[in-house]
Amino acid sequence: MTMEEGTVIQWPLATGGKVEKGEIVLIIESEKSEVEIEAPASGFFRHAYVEEGETVPCGELLGVMTETSDEAFDSDGFRAEQQSPPDAAGGALEVKPRESSPARAEAPGSSRKPVVPAARAAAKALGIDPQRVEGTGPRGRVTKEDVEAYAAARESLVDVGEGVRLEVRVAGQGEPVVLLPGLGVDVSAFSQQSARFVDEYCIHAVNPRGVGLSDAPEAEGYELAQAARDVAASYAGAGHVVGASLGAAVALELAIAHPERVKTLTLITPFVEATARLLAVGEGWQRLAAETTSETLASALLPWFFSDGFLADPAARGRTLRGLAQSVARVPATTIERSLAGLMRWSGSRKGELAGVSVPTLVIAAGEDLLTPSAGAIAEAIAGARLLTVPGAGHAVALEASEAVNAALASHFAGEKQAE
């Protein structure tokens, strides 16, 4: 159960040779102990996928036997067809027949993370869902060390009430700058803003319920009013509140329900009523998160988040794709589903209250935003709100045009300080 990887020491039989049931077909070394693997049935040894002396993680396809010597066999095709995800076996080593049981193997394209047995055991002992742990092992496998690091990081979570704790990344000193990410991503979406303002302000980057290390309580939906209360409980005093997309909706809810906690309000690509396109993208997002890898999900989302000009730069596109894949990997499909339910119930509920927003407000729109095109109308409805439209930028304008966004934020924060 503690085995995470093994080294192939020897293949005793020649390729194509006959094998009797119980005969030694493979010798593996793990943690300085050699283990002899016996043939589960009689047949013929057809192919070794791992060379002697090579070390591989648990779950790797090692070799193949067939019942007869003349059975048609394509080694590459068999690997692609038969190898289940690294944690499907549920043990350190599995010798399985060619016809694998559907109950034991994951469906092709499954988004479930591979978990080594030692990590699974540690997660069970610590009461942790290993699927919520970011894997750093080969091919993204979750290791025992990953589980232990996850458990240690959770000790610093912020209690926001009702037995719920959130991951709040705090850095710097001074007035709070509270960063609220959009649907299905974590606070890394504000990486450029955190780096820019950490020397002048105290950054409070809040991962909402179900995102990253934050608790994910069972619920039909994650309501935006509750999300705003969570945010209010995560920092002290009044802060410069910055939200993007769904995070902007939470920021707006906070400004309406708890205006004393908001020093300035910044709404990046906001909405008060979700468009059919936004809801359709959200529903597709949830399905992809449940059925595929984070890399595939990020690839599907990239055209919705960034402008045509940005996507035309292969280096920028590749760099951003890697970062986005890491971000969406920290948001399970269940969280997206619950967030969408809360979003739909909130949609349209605050349209008539925009005129009552009393805190200094900056609205940032993106010229090529496909998902939230009503930012300009929101700015017009809030008394005294300032509108910045960044031409040629997509929905993820805080990443794509960070310099313009940061300059606007700096002016907005400083303008409030000078008025005191």
NORSULBEL-V779824 format. One record per residue. PSI is psi as a letter, one per 40 degrees, with the letter a starting at -180 (none if undefined). OMEGA is omega as a letter, one per 40 degrees, with the letter a starting at -180 (* if undefined). D_FIRST is the distance of its C-alpha to the first C-alpha in Angstrom with 1 decimal. Layout:
psi:PSI omega:OMEGA d_first:D_FIRST
psi:PSI omega:OMEGA d_first:D_FIRST
This chain:
psi:e omega:i d_first:0.0
psi:e omega:a d_first:3.8
psi:h omega:i d_first:5.5
psi:d omega:i d_first:8.3
psi:i omega:i d_first:11.1
psi:i omega:i d_first:12.5
psi:h omega:i d_first:16.1
psi:h omega:a d_first:18.1
psi:d omega:a d_first:20.0
psi:i omega:i d_first:22.2
psi:h omega:a d_first:23.5
psi:d omega:a d_first:25.5
psi:i omega:i d_first:27.6
psi:i omega:i d_first:30.3
psi:h omega:a d_first:30.3
psi:e omega:a d_first:32.3
psi:i omega:i d_first:31.8
psi:i omega:a d_first:31.4
psi:h omega:i d_first:28.1
psi:i omega:i d_first:27.9
psi:h omega:a d_first:25.2
psi:e omega:i d_first:22.9
psi:i omega:a d_first:24.1
psi:h omega:a d_first:21.8
psi:e omega:a d_first:21.8
psi:i omega:i d_first:19.3
psi:h omega:a d_first:17.8
psi:i omega:i d_first:15.0
psi:h omega:i d_first:14.3
psi:h omega:a d_first:11.3
psi:f omega:i d_first:11.8
psi:e omega:i d_first:14.9
psi:h omega:a d_first:13.6
psi:h omega:a d_first:15.1
psi:h omega:i d_first:13.7
psi:h omega:a d_first:16.5
psi:h omega:a d_first:16.3
psi:i omega:i d_first:19.0
psi:h omega:a d_first:21.2
psi:e omega:a d_first:20.7
psi:i omega:i d_first:24.5
psi:i omega:i d_first:27.6
psi:a omega:a d_first:29.0
psi:h omega:i d_first:29.6
psi:h omega:a d_first:27.4
psi:d omega:a d_first:28.8
psi:i omega:i d_first:27.1
psi:h omega:i d_first:24.4
psi:d omega:a d_first:23.4
psi:h omega:a d_first:21.7
psi:i omega:i d_first:23.9
psi:h omega:a d_first:23.1
psi:e omega:a d_first:22.1
psi:h omega:i d_first:20.8
psi:h omega:a d_first:17.5
psi:i omega:i d_first:16.0
psi:i omega:i d_first:13.2
psi:i omega:i d_first:10.6
psi:e omega:i d_first:12.8
psi:h omega:i d_first:15.9
psi:h omega:a d_first:18.4
psi:d omega:a d_first:18.8
psi:i omega:a d_first:21.6
psi:h omega:i d_first:23.8
psi:i omega:i d_first:25.5
psi:i omega:a d_first:28.6
psi:d omega:a d_first:30.5
psi:i omega:a d_first:33.7
psi:d omega:a d_first:34.7
psi:e omega:i d_first:37.2
psi:h omega:i d_first:35.1
psi:h omega:a d_first:35.6
psi:h omega:i d_first:32.7
psi:h omega:a d_first:32.5
psi:d omega:a d_first:29.4
psi:d omega:i d_first:29.8
psi:d omega:i d_first:30.6
psi:d omega:i d_first:27.6
psi:d omega:a d_first:25.2
psi:d omega:a d_first:26.9
psi:d omega:a d_first:27.0
psi:d omega:a d_first:23.8
psi:h omega:i d_first:21.0
psi:i omega:i d_first:19.2
psi:i omega:a d_first:17.8
psi:d omega:a d_first:14.6
psi:e omega:a d_first:12.6
psi:d omega:a d_first:14.6
psi:d omega:i d_first:12.3
psi:e omega:i d_first:9.7
psi:i omega:a d_first:6.9
psi:d omega:a d_first:6.2
psi:h omega:i d_first:9.6
psi:h omega:i d_first:12.5
psi:h omega:a d_first:15.8
psi:i omega:i d_first:18.2
psi:i omega:a d_first:21.9
psi:d omega:i d_first:24.3
psi:g omega:a d_first:25.2
psi:i omega:a d_first:22.1
psi:h omega:i d_first:22.1
psi:d omega:a d_first:23.4
psi:d omega:a d_first:21.2
psi:d omega:a d_first:18.0
psi:i omega:i d_first:19.5
psi:i omega:i d_first:20.9
psi:i omega:i d_first:24.6
psi:h omega:i d_first:26.0
psi:e omega:a d_first:26.5
psi:i omega:a d_first:24.0
psi:e omega:a d_first:23.7
psi:h omega:a d_first:20.2
psi:i omega:i d_first:18.1
psi:h omega:a d_first:15.1
psi:h omega:i d_first:12.0
psi:i omega:a d_first:8.8
psi:d omega:a d_first:5.5
psi:d omega:i d_first:5.4
psi:d omega:i d_first:9.0
psi:d omega:i d_first:9.0
psi:d omega:i d_first:7.6
psi:d omega:i d_first:10.1
psi:d omega:i d_first:12.7
psi:d omega:a d_first:12.6
psi:d omega:a d_first:13.2
psi:e omega:a d_first:15.9
psi:f omega:a d_first:17.5
psi:h omega:i d_first:17.3
psi:h omega:a d_first:17.6
psi:e omega:i d_first:15.4
psi:e omega:i d_first:18.3
psi:e omega:a d_first:20.6
psi:h omega:i d_first:18.8
psi:h omega:a d_first:20.3
psi:h omega:i d_first:18.0
psi:e omega:a d_first:19.0
psi:a omega:i d_first:16.7
psi:h omega:a d_first:18.1
psi:f omega:i d_first:19.8
psi:e omega:i d_first:19.2
psi:i omega:i d_first:15.4
psi:h omega:a d_first:14.2
psi:i omega:i d_first:12.1
psi:d omega:i d_first:10.9
psi:d omega:i d_first:14.4
psi:d omega:i d_first:16.1
psi:d omega:a d_first:14.9
psi:d omega:i d_first:16.0
psi:d omega:i d_first:19.2
psi:d omega:i d_first:19.9
psi:d omega:a d_first:19.7
psi:d omega:a d_first:22.0
psi:d omega:a d_first:24.4
psi:e omega:i d_first:24.8
psi:e omega:a d_first:26.3
psi:e omega:a d_first:29.4
psi:i omega:a d_first:30.1
psi:h omega:i d_first:33.7
psi:h omega:a d_first:34.5
psi:e omega:i d_first:37.0
psi:i omega:i d_first:37.5
psi:f omega:i d_first:36.5
psi:e omega:a d_first:33.1
psi:h omega:i d_first:32.4
psi:i omega:a d_first:31.4
psi:i omega:i d_first:31.9
psi:h omega:i d_first:30.9
psi:h omega:a d_first:34.1
psi:h omega:a d_first:34.3
psi:h omega:i d_first:37.2
psi:i omega:i d_first:39.0
psi:a omega:a d_first:42.5
psi:i omega:i d_first:45.4
psi:a omega:i d_first:48.4
psi:i omega:a d_first:49.0
psi:h omega:i d_first:46.0
psi:h omega:a d_first:45.4
psi:h omega:a d_first:43.2
psi:h omega:a d_first:41.4
psi:h omega:a d_first:40.4
psi:i omega:a d_first:38.6
psi:a omega:a d_first:39.3
psi:h omega:i d_first:37.5
psi:e omega:i d_first:34.0
psi:i omega:i d_first:33.8
psi:a omega:a d_first:32.8
psi:e omega:i d_first:35.1
psi:e omega:i d_first:34.6
psi:e omega:i d_first:37.5
psi:f omega:a d_first:39.7
psi:d omega:a d_first:38.5
psi:d omega:i d_first:42.0
psi:d omega:i d_first:43.6
psi:d omega:a d_first:41.2
psi:d omega:a d_first:41.9
psi:d omega:a d_first:45.7
psi:e omega:a d_first:46.2
psi:d omega:i d_first:43.7
psi:e omega:a d_first:46.4
psi:d omega:a d_first:48.9
psi:i omega:i d_first:47.0
psi:h omega:a d_first:44.0
psi:h omega:i d_first:41.6
psi:g omega:i d_first:39.8
psi:h omega:a d_first:37.6
psi:h omega:i d_first:36.3
psi:h omega:a d_first:33.5
psi:i omega:a d_first:34.4
psi:h omega:i d_first:32.4
psi:e omega:a d_first:29.3
psi:h omega:i d_first:29.6
psi:b omega:a d_first:27.1
psi:e omega:a d_first:25.9
psi:i omega:i d_first:28.7
psi:i omega:i d_first:28.1
psi:g omega:a d_first:28.5
psi:i omega:i d_first:30.1
psi:h omega:i d_first:30.8
psi:i omega:i d_first:34.3
psi:d omega:i d_first:36.6
psi:i omega:i d_first:37.5
psi:h omega:a d_first:37.4
psi:i omega:a d_first:41.1
psi:d omega:i d_first:42.8
psi:d omega:i d_first:44.7
psi:d omega:i d_first:41.5
psi:d omega:i d_first:40.2
psi:d omega:i d_first:43.4
psi:d omega:i d_first:43.0
psi:d omega:a d_first:39.5
psi:d omega:a d_first:40.9
psi:d omega:a d_first:43.8
psi:e omega:a d_first:41.4
psi:e omega:i d_first:39.4
psi:i omega:a d_first:42.3
psi:i omega:i d_first:45.5
psi:a omega:i d_first:49.1
psi:h omega:a d_first:50.3
psi:i omega:i d_first:48.5
psi:h omega:a d_first:49.1
psi:h omega:a d_first:47.1
psi:h omega:i d_first:46.1
psi:i omega:i d_first:44.5
psi:h omega:i d_first:43.9
psi:b omega:i d_first:44.2
psi:d omega:i d_first:42.4
psi:d omega:i d_first:42.1
psi:d omega:i d_first:45.9
psi:d omega:i d_first:46.2
psi:d omega:i d_first:44.3
psi:d omega:i d_first:46.4
psi:d omega:i d_first:49.6
psi:d omega:i d_first:48.5
psi:d omega:a d_first:48.0
psi:d omega:i d_first:51.4
psi:d omega:a d_first:53.1
psi:d omega:a d_first:51.4
psi:g omega:a d_first:51.0
psi:d omega:a d_first:53.5
psi:e omega:a d_first:53.7
psi:e omega:a d_first:50.1
psi:h omega:i d_first:51.1
psi:d omega:i d_first:53.2
psi:i omega:a d_first:53.2
psi:h omega:i d_first:51.6
psi:h omega:a d_first:50.5
psi:h omega:a d_first:49.6
psi:h omega:a d_first:48.2
psi:g omega:a d_first:48.6
psi:i omega:i d_first:49.0
psi:i omega:i d_first:49.9
psi:e omega:i d_first:51.3
psi:h omega:a d_first:51.2
psi:h omega:i d_first:48.5
psi:i omega:i d_first:49.9
psi:d omega:i d_first:49.0
psi:d omega:i d_first:47.5
psi:d omega:i d_first:45.2
psi:d omega:i d_first:44.0
psi:d omega:i d_first:43.5
psi:d omega:i d_first:41.5
psi:d omega:i d_first:39.4
psi:d omega:i d_first:38.7
psi:d omega:i d_first:37.8
psi:d omega:a d_first:35.5
psi:d omega:i d_first:33.6
psi:d omega:i d_first:33.2
psi:d omega:i d_first:32.0
psi:d omega:a d_first:29.5
psi:d omega:a d_first:28.0
psi:e omega:a d_first:28.2
psi:a omega:a d_first:27.8
psi:i omega:i d_first:26.5
psi:d omega:i d_first:27.8
psi:d omega:i d_first:29.6
psi:d omega:i d_first:31.4
psi:d omega:a d_first:32.3
psi:d omega:i d_first:33.7
psi:d omega:i d_first:35.8
psi:d omega:a d_first:37.2
psi:d omega:a d_first:38.1
psi:d omega:a d_first:39.6
psi:d omega:i d_first:43.0
psi:d omega:a d_first:43.4
psi:d omega:a d_first:42.8
psi:i omega:a d_first:44.8
psi:i omega:i d_first:48.3
psi:d omega:i d_first:49.4
psi:d omega:i d_first:50.5
psi:d omega:a d_first:47.2
psi:e omega:i d_first:45.3
psi:e omega:i d_first:47.8
psi:h omega:a d_first:46.4
psi:d omega:a d_first:43.4
psi:d omega:i d_first:42.1
psi:d omega:a d_first:42.3
psi:d omega:a d_first:40.8
psi:d omega:i d_first:37.8
psi:d omega:a d_first:37.2
psi:d omega:i d_first:37.5
psi:d omega:i d_first:35.4
psi:d omega:i d_first:32.4
psi:d omega:i d_first:33.0
psi:d omega:i d_first:33.6
psi:d omega:i d_first:30.3
psi:d omega:a d_first:28.4
psi:d omega:a d_first:30.5
psi:d omega:i d_first:30.2
psi:e omega:a d_first:26.4
psi:e omega:a d_first:26.5
psi:h omega:a d_first:28.4
psi:i omega:i d_first:26.8
psi:d omega:i d_first:29.1
psi:d omega:i d_first:29.4
psi:d omega:i d_first:30.9
psi:d omega:i d_first:33.4
psi:d omega:i d_first:34.4
psi:d omega:i d_first:35.1
psi:d omega:i d_first:36.8
psi:d omega:i d_first:39.0
psi:d omega:i d_first:40.0
psi:d omega:i d_first:41.1
psi:d omega:a d_first:42.9
psi:d omega:i d_first:44.8
psi:d omega:i d_first:46.0
psi:d omega:a d_first:47.1
psi:h omega:i d_first:48.8
psi:e omega:a d_first:52.6
psi:e omega:a d_first:52.5
psi:e omega:a d_first:53.7
psi:d omega:a d_first:56.2
psi:e omega:a d_first:59.1
psi:e omega:a d_first:57.9
psi:d omega:a d_first:57.6
psi:d omega:a d_first:61.2
psi:e omega:i d_first:60.2
psi:h omega:a d_first:57.6
psi:e omega:a d_first:59.3
psi:i omega:i d_first:57.0
psi:h omega:a d_first:57.6
psi:h omega:i d_first:55.8
psi:h omega:i d_first:54.9
psi:h omega:i d_first:53.9
psi:h omega:i d_first:52.4
psi:i omega:i d_first:52.8
psi:h omega:a d_first:51.7
psi:d omega:a d_first:54.3
psi:f omega:i d_first:52.0
psi:h omega:a d_first:49.8
psi:e omega:a d_first:49.2
psi:d omega:a d_first:47.3
psi:g omega:a d_first:49.4
psi:e omega:a d_first:53.0
psi:e omega:a d_first:54.7
psi:d omega:a d_first:54.1
psi:d omega:i d_first:57.8
psi:d omega:i d_first:58.9
psi:d omega:i d_first:56.6
psi:d omega:i d_first:58.1
psi:d omega:a d_first:61.6
psi:e omega:a d_first:60.8
psi:h omega:a d_first:59.7
psi:h omega:i d_first:62.7
psi:e omega:a d_first:62.9
psi:i omega:i d_first:59.6
psi:h omega:a d_first:59.5
psi:h omega:i d_first:58.2
psi:h omega:i d_first:56.7
psi:h omega:a d_first:56.2
psi:h omega:a d_first:54.3
psi:i omega:i d_first:55.8
psi:e omega:i d_first:53.7
psi:i omega:i d_first:50.3
psi:a omega:a d_first:47.8
psi:d omega:i d_first:46.0
psi:f omega:a d_first:43.6
psi:d omega:i d_first:46.6
psi:d omega:i d_first:45.0
psi:d omega:a d_first:42.9
psi:d omega:a d_first:45.5
psi:f omega:a d_first:48.5
psi:d omega:a d_first:47.0
psi:d omega:i d_first:50.1
psi:d omega:i d_first:52.4
psi:d omega:a d_first:50.2
psi:d omega:i d_first:49.7
psi:d omega:i d_first:53.4
psi:d omega:i d_first:54.2
psi:d omega:a d_first:51.7
psi:d omega:i d_first:53.1
psi:d omega:a d_first:56.6
psi:d omega:i d_first:55.6
psi:d omega:a d_first:54.0
psi:d omega:i d_first:56.8
psi:d omega:i d_first:59.5
psi:d omega:a d_first:58.3
psi:d omega:a d_first:58.3
psi:d omega:a d_first:61.8
psi:e omega:a d_first:63.2
psi:none omega:* d_first:62.3
